[in-house]
Amino acid sequence: MDLDPPSETERAVFGSMTSEGIHAFLNDHARQQLGSGIARIRFRAGRIDAVWGTQLADAVR
């Protein structure tokens, strides 16, 4: 997976995790809470928070 490095906001929220580590954390969380893992990252944004727009493996956005 080719992800941009974490933003300063993502570093503030997730600490020293890499972008791949953050993706793995969010993927595990989605599997546990929503029953499906992340298939695609649609966007990443946030100046005062960390926002990841995703599409799940079962096509839920």
Secondary structure, DSSP 8 states (H G I E B T S, - for coil): -------HHHHHHHTT--HHHHHHHHHHHHHHHHSS-EEEEEEEE-SSS-EEEEEETTS--
